[in-house]
């Protein structure tokens, strides 16, 4: 990734069979977190409460680090894969968490780049 033309390459990887997202060789985001997000295609719940079970893809849009994950809604039991969800930002070449305890909004931006 090139950080907004500043020439900083940032390495994004999925590690340990989908258990971690690594940014510049540092484990930053792990499975087993509980995420809330808006996505009527994930399950029938208005606001899914999903336990993250596996990272499927990691990508970046500008400075926003996004992931697609497989998980299970703890309210209805549905298991599915999410759309692209933001998990952090790259600031001055370093990863910064976003508040994943609040409601995440699917970006869909990375999806349009494929």
N, CA, C and O of each residue as an XYZ file, in Angstrom:
456
protein
N       0.835     -1.175      0.000
C       0.000      0.000      0.000
C       0.875      1.231      0.000
O       1.883      1.263      0.706
N       0.523      2.247     -0.769
C       1.217      3.519     -0.788
C       0.379      4.507      0.003
O      -0.768      4.765     -0.363
N       0.915      5.063      1.071
C       0.160      5.912      1.995
C      -0.067      7.297      1.401
O       0.678      8.233      1.691
N      -1.116      7.424      0.554
C      -1.537      8.700     -0.004
C      -0.387      9.446     -0.665
O      -0.210     10.646     -0.456
N       0.401      8.715     -1.475
C       1.454      9.358     -2.228
C       2.704      9.675     -1.429
O       3.620     10.297     -1.968
N       2.782      9.283     -0.192
C       3.939      9.584      0.632
C       5.041      8.545      0.471
O       6.106      8.682      1.072
N       4.803      7.513     -0.325
C       5.816      6.516     -0.593
C       6.021      5.495      0.508
O       7.007      4.759      0.477
N       5.134      5.426      1.470
C       5.264      4.462      2.558
C       4.518      3.188      2.200
O       3.299      3.201      2.025
N       5.248      2.093      2.092
C       4.613      0.808      1.824
C       4.169      0.202      3.150
O       4.915      0.203      4.129
N       2.948     -0.311      3.165
C       2.398     -0.935      4.365
C       2.013     -2.363      4.011
O       1.231     -2.585      3.087
N       2.559     -3.335      4.743
C       2.286     -4.749      4.485
C       1.053     -5.187      5.266
O       1.020     -5.089      6.493
N       0.035     -5.673      4.547
C      -1.186     -6.210      5.156
C      -1.228     -7.700      4.883
O      -1.093     -8.126      3.736
N      -1.415     -8.502      5.934
C      -1.448     -9.958      5.770
C      -2.470    -10.576      6.712
O      -2.793    -10.026      7.765
N      -2.968    -11.733      6.301
C      -3.788    -12.569      7.175
C      -2.872    -13.673      7.687
O      -2.219    -14.357      6.899
N      -2.823    -13.849      9.007
C      -1.926    -14.835      9.621
C      -2.696    -15.936     10.336
O      -3.885    -15.803     10.627
N      -1.993    -17.016     10.609
C      -2.494    -18.119     11.445
C      -3.846    -18.635     10.978
O      -4.798    -18.718     11.754
N      -3.913    -18.980      9.697
C      -5.134    -19.553      9.111
C      -6.358    -18.679      9.330
O      -7.447    -19.183      9.606
N      -6.177    -17.363      9.206
C      -7.304    -16.445      9.296
C      -7.591    -15.913     10.678
O      -8.637    -15.300     10.893
N      -6.679    -16.131     11.637
C      -6.934    -15.708     13.017
C      -6.511    -14.269     13.313
O      -7.007    -13.668     14.266
N      -5.611    -13.712     12.520
C      -5.075    -12.377     12.780
C      -4.930    -11.578     11.496
O      -4.712    -12.134     10.420
N      -5.055    -10.251     11.632
C      -4.649     -9.326     10.580
C      -3.339     -8.708     11.049
O      -3.254     -8.159     12.148
N      -2.330     -8.803     10.209
C      -1.021     -8.244     10.505
C      -0.816     -7.000      9.646
O      -1.086     -7.006      8.445
N      -0.337     -5.936     10.282
C       0.013     -4.704      9.580
C       1.478     -4.432      9.893
O       1.860     -4.252     11.049
N       2.295     -4.405      8.832
C       3.741     -4.208      9.002
C       4.338     -5.190     10.013
O       5.133     -4.811     10.873
N       3.940     -6.449      9.892
C       4.455     -7.538     10.721
C       4.111     -7.409     12.209
O       4.816     -7.949     13.061
N       3.030     -6.693     12.514
C       2.509     -6.606     13.881
C       1.064     -7.077     13.872
O       0.259     -6.604     13.070
N       0.732     -8.005     14.757
C      -0.647     -8.499     14.854
C      -1.515     -7.394     15.450
O      -1.275     -6.925     16.562
N      -2.526     -6.991     14.685
C      -3.333     -5.837     15.093
C      -4.793     -6.166     15.390
O      -5.367     -5.606     16.324
N      -5.406     -7.060     14.618
C      -6.827     -7.365     14.780
C      -6.971     -8.883     14.848
O      -6.408     -9.601     14.022
N      -7.736     -9.376     15.845
C      -7.868    -10.830     16.005
C      -9.316    -11.282     15.923
O     -10.249    -10.487     16.036
N      -9.473    -12.586     15.724
C     -10.803    -13.186     15.758
C     -11.307    -13.170     17.198
O     -10.590    -12.760     18.110
N     -12.527    -13.612     17.391
C     -13.207    -13.702     18.687
C     -13.745    -12.370     19.191
O     -14.341    -12.318     20.267
N     -13.546    -11.285     18.432
C     -14.158    -10.013     18.807
C     -15.639    -10.056     18.449
O     -16.047    -10.797     17.555
N     -16.433     -9.266     19.144
C     -17.856     -9.132     18.849
C     -18.055     -7.818     18.102
O     -17.754     -6.744     18.623
N     -18.566     -7.917     16.872
C     -18.772     -6.730     16.039
C     -20.251     -6.539     15.767
O     -20.983     -7.510     15.570
N     -20.694     -5.286     15.756
C     -22.049     -4.916     15.341
C     -21.918     -4.125     14.053
O     -21.038     -3.272     13.933
N     -22.776     -4.398     13.099
C     -22.695     -3.700     11.818
C     -24.044     -3.737     11.125
O     -24.903     -4.556     11.448
N     -24.213     -2.850     10.180
C     -25.441     -2.764      9.401
C     -25.223     -3.526      8.098
O     -24.388     -3.134      7.283
N     -25.971     -4.616      7.896
C     -25.896     -5.370      6.645
C     -27.096     -6.309      6.566
O     -27.065     -7.403      7.129
N     -28.157     -5.887      5.867
C     -29.358     -6.721      5.779
C     -29.142     -8.033      5.028
O     -30.003     -8.912      5.078
N     -28.011     -8.186      4.333
C     -27.756     -9.433      3.616
C     -27.029    -10.464      4.481
O     -26.957    -11.634      4.106
N     -26.490    -10.053      5.630
C     -25.752    -10.988      6.482
C     -26.699    -11.960      7.177
O     -26.485    -13.172      7.169
N     -27.755    -11.404      7.779
C     -28.762    -12.221      8.455
C     -30.040    -11.403      8.577
O     -30.099    -10.262      8.118
N     -31.049    -11.976      9.187
C     -32.348    -11.298      9.300
C     -32.378    -10.241     10.404
O     -33.342     -9.481     10.493
N     -31.360    -10.178     11.232
C     -31.335     -9.205     12.326
C     -31.146     -7.788     11.785
O     -30.424     -7.572     10.812
N     -31.801     -6.837     12.427
C     -31.648     -5.438     12.039
C     -30.210     -4.975     12.230
O     -29.665     -4.256     11.393
N     -29.605     -5.388     13.328
C     -28.226     -5.034     13.633
C     -27.504     -6.289     14.126
O     -27.528     -6.586     15.320
N     -26.857     -7.030     13.211
C     -26.187     -8.266     13.623
C     -25.134     -8.030     14.706
O     -24.377     -7.061     14.652
N     -25.099     -8.921     15.680
C     -24.036     -9.016     16.681
C     -23.250    -10.260     16.299
O     -23.689    -11.379     16.564
N     -22.097    -10.072     15.681
C     -21.371    -11.192     15.108
C     -20.065    -11.448     15.842
O     -19.302    -10.524     16.123
N     -19.821    -12.718     16.147
C     -18.521    -13.139     16.650
C     -17.650    -13.413     15.428
O     -17.999    -14.234     14.580
N     -16.518    -12.723     15.343
C     -15.584    -12.900     14.230
C     -14.900    -14.252     14.390
O     -14.266    -14.516     15.412
N     -15.031    -15.118     13.366
C     -14.430    -16.454     13.428
C     -13.220    -16.615     12.520
O     -12.327    -17.410     12.815
N     -13.179    -15.856     11.398
C     -12.089    -16.043     10.444
C     -12.000    -14.851      9.511
O     -13.019    -14.375      9.009
N     -10.789    -14.364      9.274
C     -10.584    -13.306      8.284
C     -10.454    -13.944      6.909
O      -9.659    -14.863      6.711
N     -11.242    -13.448      5.965
C     -11.257    -13.981      4.604
C     -10.347    -13.169      3.686
O      -9.548    -13.732      2.937
N     -10.472    -11.828      3.749
C      -9.681    -10.931      2.905
C      -9.338     -9.682      3.693
O     -10.074     -9.281      4.594
N      -8.212     -9.070      3.348
C      -7.838     -7.773      3.903
C      -7.474     -6.874      2.736
O      -6.834     -7.311      1.779
N      -7.881     -5.622      2.818
C      -7.598     -4.669      1.758
C      -7.490     -3.272      2.327
O      -7.623     -3.059      3.532
N      -7.248     -2.330      1.444
C      -7.106     -0.945      1.878
C      -7.747     -0.035      0.847
O      -7.654     -0.276     -0.356
N      -8.392      1.005      1.327
C      -8.937      2.044      0.469
C      -8.416      3.370      1.008
O      -8.850      3.839      2.060
N      -7.486      3.966      0.279
C      -6.852      5.180      0.799
C      -6.092      4.836      2.053
O      -5.086      4.129      2.001
N      -6.564      5.330      3.179
C      -5.914      5.048      4.465
C      -6.712      4.079      5.326
O      -6.268      3.718      6.416
N      -7.872      3.654      4.863
C      -8.741      2.781      5.651
C      -8.429      1.314      5.386
O      -8.476      0.862      4.242
N      -8.109      0.566      6.450
C      -7.884     -0.877      6.357
C      -9.243     -1.551      6.515
O      -9.964     -1.303      7.480
N      -9.580     -2.409      5.550
C     -10.880     -3.075      5.524
C     -10.690     -4.582      5.467
O      -9.685     -5.080      4.960
N     -11.677     -5.296      5.997
C     -11.632     -6.758      5.971
C     -12.992     -7.320      5.592
O     -14.024     -6.670      5.759
N     -12.968     -8.540      5.077
C     -14.166     -9.368      4.947
C     -13.927    -10.527      5.894
O     -12.869    -11.155      5.868
N     -14.918    -10.811      6.733
C     -14.756    -11.862      7.734
C     -15.916    -12.843      7.685
O     -17.012    -12.521      7.228
N     -15.644    -14.049      8.169
C     -16.671    -15.065      8.361
C     -16.978    -15.072      9.848
O     -16.073    -15.040     10.682
N     -18.268    -15.114     10.169
C     -18.627    -15.132     11.574
C     -20.053    -15.578     11.793
O     -20.769    -15.916     10.849
N     -20.462    -15.576     13.066
C     -21.797    -16.028     13.450
C     -22.494    -14.955     14.270
O     -21.926    -14.404     15.214
N     -23.747    -14.665     13.890
C     -24.578    -13.735     14.649
C     -24.998    -14.433     15.943
O     -25.563    -15.526     15.904
N     -24.725    -13.808     17.082
C     -25.067    -14.447     18.353
C     -26.557    -14.334     18.669
O     -27.055    -15.028     19.555
N     -27.268    -13.468     17.953
C     -28.710    -13.316     18.190
C     -29.525    -14.392     17.479
O     -30.430    -14.980     18.071
N     -29.202    -14.654     16.190
C     -30.020    -15.599     15.420
C     -29.285    -16.882     15.038
O     -29.917    -17.843     14.598
N     -27.957    -16.912     15.198
C     -27.187    -18.110     14.880
C     -26.710    -18.211     13.443
O     -25.966    -19.134     13.111
N     -27.118    -17.288     12.580
C     -26.713    -17.315     11.163
C     -25.204    -17.176     11.049
O     -24.586    -16.364     11.737
N     -24.611    -17.999     10.150
C     -23.184    -17.909      9.844
C     -23.053    -17.430      8.412
O     -23.736    -17.931      7.519
N     -22.174    -16.457      8.191
C     -22.028    -15.896      6.852
C     -20.730    -15.096      6.766
O     -19.986    -14.980      7.740
N     -20.477    -14.549      5.580
C     -19.328    -13.686      5.333
C     -19.816    -12.258      5.174
O     -20.831    -12.015      4.520
N     -19.107    -11.319      5.764
C     -19.500     -9.915      5.711
C     -19.093     -9.266      4.394
O     -18.320     -9.818      3.611
N     -19.634     -8.093      4.186
C     -19.112     -7.189      3.162
C     -17.838     -6.591      3.752
O     -17.439     -6.950      4.860
N     -17.195     -5.677      3.016
C     -15.986     -5.025      3.518
C     -16.327     -4.144      4.711
O     -17.204     -3.285      4.623
N     -15.628     -4.359      5.834
C     -15.826     -3.574      7.053
C     -14.512     -2.898      7.449
O     -13.452     -3.519      7.370
N     -14.569     -1.638      7.871
C     -13.345     -0.946      8.295
C     -12.895     -1.431      9.671
O     -13.717     -1.633     10.565
N     -11.583     -1.616      9.833
C     -11.045     -2.033     11.134
C      -9.969     -1.087     11.650
O      -9.593     -1.155     12.820
N      -9.474     -0.212     10.793
C      -8.428      0.712     11.214
C      -8.040      1.651     10.097
O      -8.590      1.607      8.997
N      -7.072      2.509     10.407
C      -6.565      3.469      9.429
C      -5.041      3.463      9.476
O      -4.437      3.126     10.494
N      -4.438      3.842      8.362
C      -2.996      4.008      8.300
C      -2.706      5.499      8.440
O      -3.146      6.307      7.622
N      -1.958      5.854      9.487
C      -1.593      7.245      9.743
C      -0.075      7.302      9.891
O       0.495      6.652     10.768
N       0.569      8.076      9.037
C       2.033      8.188      9.050
C       2.706      6.819      8.993
O       3.709      6.582      9.666
N       2.142      5.920      8.180
C       2.724      4.600      7.986
C       2.443      3.607      9.091
O       2.943      2.483      9.046
N       1.645      3.996     10.099
C       1.343      3.103     11.218
C      -0.154      2.843     11.313
O      -0.968      3.688     10.941
N      -0.507      1.653     11.819
C      -1.902      1.260     11.982
C      -2.507      1.923     13.213
O      -1.896      1.961     14.280
N      -3.723      2.445     13.044
C      -4.500      3.004     14.157
C      -5.847      2.301     14.177
O      -6.565      2.287     13.177
N      -6.187      1.716     15.324
C      -7.492      1.063     15.482
C      -8.621      2.066     15.319
O      -8.476      3.246     15.638
N      -9.756      1.571     14.811
C     -10.984      2.341     14.938
C     -11.784      1.670     16.048
O     -11.476      0.543     16.436
N     -12.781      2.332     16.551
C     -13.593      1.800     17.641
C     -14.502      0.700     17.106
O     -15.569      0.981     16.560
N     -14.078     -0.557     17.263
C     -14.876     -1.674     16.766
C     -15.956     -2.083     17.762
O     -16.706     -3.025     17.504
N     -16.046     -1.392     18.890
C     -17.139     -1.644     19.829
C     -18.386     -0.862     19.445
O     -19.476     -1.146     19.939
N     -18.230      0.120     18.568
C     -19.396      0.847     18.062
C     -19.900      0.125     16.809
O     -19.332     -0.894     16.415
N     -20.940      0.636     16.192
C     -21.513      0.002     14.999
C     -20.630      0.296     13.792
O     -20.348      1.455     13.485
N     -20.196     -0.760     13.112
C     -19.379     -0.617     11.908
C     -20.287     -0.466     10.697
O     -21.344     -1.092     10.621
N     -19.876      0.353      9.767
C     -20.646      0.545      8.539
C     -19.878     -0.070      7.383
O     -18.743      0.327      7.119
N     -20.482     -1.048      6.679
C     -19.800     -1.615      5.515
C     -19.439     -0.510      4.539
O     -20.250      0.371      4.253
N     -18.211     -0.563      4.029
C     -17.755      0.484      3.128
C     -18.096      0.178      1.691
O     -18.595      1.038      0.966
N     -17.824     -1.064      1.271
C     -18.083     -1.430     -0.114
C     -17.111     -0.817     -1.092
O     -17.162     -1.124     -2.283
N     -16.216      0.051     -0.617
C     -15.301      0.730     -1.517
C     -14.293     -0.245     -2.100
O     -14.072     -0.258     -3.311
N     -13.673     -1.069     -1.246
C     -12.692     -2.032     -1.727
C     -13.346     -3.007     -2.698
O     -12.726     -3.428     -3.675
N     -14.590     -3.363     -2.431
C     -15.333     -4.280     -3.295
C     -15.417     -3.748     -4.721
O     -15.349     -4.522     -5.675
N     -15.563     -2.436     -4.873
C     -15.684     -1.840     -6.201
C     -14.354     -1.789     -6.935
O     -14.339     -1.588     -8.150
N     -13.239     -1.966     -6.237
C     -11.925     -1.928     -6.864
C     -11.555     -3.262     -7.484
O     -10.622     -3.329     -8.283
N     -12.262     -4.321     -7.136
C     -11.913     -5.664     -7.623
C     -12.363     -5.854     -9.049
O     -12.155     -6.922     -9.625
